[in-house]
Amino acid sequence: MRGQWRASRTANAGIVRLLTSGAPDLAPERGRSFPRDAVDDAVTHAGPFDRAALTPRTG
């Protein structure tokens, strides 16, 4: 995994285990992908339950 995390690098494995266990209710979460050149739109979209991910260019 790559990206910015709010926890230490060693916490990643624990976070992944927690999420894959199904313990947290992720139903309210909404995600949307944005191309890299739409970073301003991604930042505007992001909120408490609205996640934004930048995707790399292809080709």
C-alpha positions as CSV (number, residue, x, y, z in Angstrom):
1,M,0.0,0.0,0.0
2,R,1.1,3.5,-0.7
3,G,-0.2,6.9,0.4
4,Q,-0.5,9.1,3.4
5,W,-1.4,7.5,6.7
6,R,-2.4,9.1,10.0
7,A,-0.8,6.3,11.9
8,S,2.7,4.8,12.2
9,R,3.9,2.5,9.5
10,T,3.7,-0.5,11.9
11,A,0.0,0.2,12.5
12,N,-0.9,-0.5,8.9
13,A,-1.0,-4.3,9.3
14,G,-3.3,-3.9,12.3
15,I,-5.6,-1.5,10.5
16,V,-5.8,-3.9,7.5
17,R,-6.6,-6.8,9.9
18,L,-9.3,-4.8,11.6
19,L,-10.9,-3.8,8.3
20,T,-10.8,-7.3,6.8
21,S,-12.4,-8.7,9.9
22,G,-15.5,-6.7,9.2
23,A,-15.5,-5.2,12.7
24,P,-16.0,-1.6,11.7
25,D,-19.2,-0.6,9.8
26,L,-18.0,0.9,6.6
27,A,-21.5,1.3,5.1
28,P,-21.5,5.1,5.5
29,E,-18.2,5.4,3.7
30,R,-18.3,6.6,0.1
31,G,-15.2,6.6,-2.2
32,R,-14.5,8.2,-5.5
33,S,-11.5,8.1,-7.8
34,F,-10.1,11.2,-9.5
35,P,-7.4,11.4,-12.2
36,R,-4.2,13.1,-11.0
37,D,-4.9,16.3,-12.8
38,A,-8.2,16.7,-10.9
39,V,-6.6,17.1,-7.5
40,D,-8.6,20.3,-6.7
41,D,-11.9,18.4,-7.4
42,A,-10.7,15.5,-5.2
43,V,-9.9,17.9,-2.3
44,T,-13.3,19.6,-2.7
45,H,-15.1,16.3,-2.7
46,A,-13.3,14.8,0.3
47,G,-15.2,15.0,3.6
48,P,-15.9,13.0,6.8
49,F,-17.6,10.1,4.9
50,D,-16.6,11.1,1.3
51,R,-13.2,9.6,0.5
52,A,-11.1,10.7,-2.5
53,A,-8.3,8.8,-4.2
54,L,-6.0,10.1,-6.9
55,T,-5.3,7.6,-9.7
56,P,-2.1,7.5,-11.7
57,R,-2.0,8.3,-15.4
58,T,-2.2,5.3,-17.6
59,G,-0.3,4.8,-20.8
